[in-house]
């Protein structure tokens, strides 16, 4: 092996080690795993969200059942409006060995107000012959011009460390 090949070989091993350690660092923080899970769950990427679940959850609920129980996100402008206005802020992380407790402050659209608005609009739309899509379109247009009603809530999440990294433990 000539000197150039040897240097190239050593450089390749070094770069591979750096990349591997970076990937492991992402999985070493339970809050990063939870953020990825919440982001995937929010946009309806159930396959990705499921990959962050603990082996206990996966043993109790096969992927097909998990997906069938999740609400279906549509590609409507109204659904996108909700997604765009939802944020998760990690407030506190407590790690005790292979267990982590994480408190999250979530800001999202106030569904109680929007549900009442959709119900009222539905009654009006029925009289005027509008479709449900028309109602959604009207609400989207309204909230393009004014701020959406938002709501904050706190939630607690448990993660456990498994052989392949931190995993979300759901209580169901």
ZIQUIDA-V435208 format. One record per pair of residues at least 12 apart in sequence whose ideal C-beta (glycine too) atoms are under 8 Angstrom apart, sorted by the first residue. I is the first residue (numbers start at 1). GAP is how many residues later the second one is. If there is no record, write none. Layout:
<<I	GAP> <I	GAP>>
//
This chain:
<<24	141> <27	137> <27	138> <27	139> <28	137> <28	138> <29	137> <30	63> <30	65> <30	70> <30	72> <30	129> <30	131> <30	136> <31	59> <31	62> <31	69> <31	71> <33	19> <33	126> <33	132> <33	133> <33	134> <33	135> <34	18> <34	56> <34	68> <34	70> <34	123> <34	125> <34	134> <35	53> <35	55> <36	12> <36	16> <37	12> <37	15> <37	16> <37	131> <38	50> <38	66> <39	49> <40	12> <41	29> <42	41> <42	44> <42	46> <43	30> <43	40> <44	26> <44	28> <44	29> <46	17> <46	20> <46	21> <46	24> <47	16> <50	13> <50	16> <50	17> <52	115> <52	116> <53	13> <53	114> <53	115> <53	116> <53	117> <54	106> <54	108> <54	113> <54	114> <54	115> <54	116> <55	107> <55	112> <56	104> <56	113> <57	110> <57	111> <57	112> <57	113> <57	115> <60	112> <61	111> <76	57> <76	60> <77	59> <77	60> <77	63> <78	58> <78	61> <78	62> <81	28> <81	59> <81	62> <81	67> <82	26> <82	27> <85	22> <85	23> <85	24> <85	63> <85	65> <86	20> <86	21> <86	22> <86	23> <87	19> <87	20> <87	21> <88	16> <88	17> <88	18> <89	15> <89	16> <89	17> <89	18> <90	12> <90	13> <90	14> <91	12> <91	13> <91	14> <91	63> <97	64> <98	62> <98	63> <99	59> <99	60> <99	61> <99	62> <100	58> <100	59> <100	60> <100	61> <100	66> <101	55> <101	56> <101	57> <102	54> <102	55> <102	56> <102	57> <103	51> <103	52> <103	53> <103	54> <104	50> <104	51> <104	52> <104	53> <105	47> <105	48> <105	49> <106	46> <106	47> <106	48> <106	49> <107	43> <107	44> <107	45> <108	42> <108	43> <108	45> <109	39> <109	40> <109	41> <109	42> <110	38> <110	39> <110	40> <110	41> <111	40> <112	39> <113	36> <114	25> <114	35> <117	22> <118	17> <118	21> <121	14> <121	17> <121	18> <122	13> <158	13>>
//
